[in-house]
Amino acid sequence: MRVFVLSCAEDEFAEVVDYYNEQRPGLGFEFAGEVQRTFERIRHHPEAWPVFSCRARRCLTDRFPFGVLYQVRNDCILVGAIMHLKRNPTRWRQRVNEAFGKPNGRSSFNG
């Protein structure tokens, strides 16, 4: 099953990679690898993680304090957010509505 990443999630991802690389050279690339492994886990077992809202599921990364919000569609998995776990829970729900209310501006990850 293909994984599509919405542009809003790609933007969040790029910001975090840059931030971690500023903190320690190479750390952002380690984060990127962790997110890619998380995408692979989701792709292979899309129903394995709990329902976060009526529109999305959330899979946590192993090493970094982030979660991937996604929807399982008929023919793909749609990633709407890659967010820090310490964010306000209201913001998580808002991002679900923003991301999955308008499924356009997406790119793909094929693994």
N, C-alpha and C positions, 0 to 999 in steps of 0.2 A: 504494500500500500504506500502511495506517495505521501510525503509530508510537505505541505505548503506553509510558508511563514508569511504572515501579513506584514506589510511595510512598517506598521507601528511597532511590532515585535522586533523586526530587524533593526530599527532605530535604537530601541532599548538595548538590544544585544551589543551593537557597536559602541554605544556609550559606556557600557560596563567593561567591555574589552579594553577600551582606551583608559578607563579609570584604573583598572587593575594593572595595566602595563605601566602607568605612571607611578603606581605604588611600588612595583618591583618589576624590572624588565623581564618579560616572558610570562608573567603571571596571567595577563589577559589572554594569552594564547592557550595557557592551561585551562582557563575558564572556558574558552571556545571549544576545546576538545571535550570538556565535561558536558557542555550543552549538546554537542554532536552525539555523544554516547547516550544522553538522555533521550534525544530524538530517536535514536535506534531502538532503545527500550520501548518507547511509545509505539514505534512502527511495528515492532514484532508482537507487542501485547497491548493493543490500544484500549482494551476494556479493563486492564489490570488495576488502574488507579481510581481512587474514589471520585464520585461525582462531586464537583465543587459548587455548582449551581445548576439550574435547569438547563443551562446552555453549554457548560464546560466541565472538563475534568482537570485535575492538577497532578502533575508528576514532579516530585522533588529531585533536584540534582543531588548527587552523592557527596561531593566535596565542598561545594559552595552553598551559601544560604539562599538559594533561588528555587523558584518553582516555575514550571512551564504550564501555562494554561492552554488547553487545546479542546477541539471538538472532533468527534469521529463522525465523518460524513459517509455517504454511501460508497464513494470511490476514492476518498482521501482523508488525511488528517490535517486539520487546519489549526496552526499555532497562532494564538492571538496575543500572547504576552509571555515575556521572560522577566519575572519580577522578583525583587528581593523579598524575603520572607518577613522582614521587619516592617514592611509597609503597612500602613493602616488598612485593616480588612475592608473598610468601605471603598478604598481605592481599588482593591482587587476586584470587587464586584462591579465598580464603575468601568474598569478596563474590560471585563467580560462583555458588558453591554456595548462599549465602544467598539471592541474588536469584532464581535460576532453579530452585531446589529447590521453591519455593512461589510459583507465579505468581498471587498475589492482591494486592489493594490497588494497582490500577494506574489511571492516567488516560491520556488520549490527547493526542497532538499530531498534527494533520492537515496542517500546513504550508500 
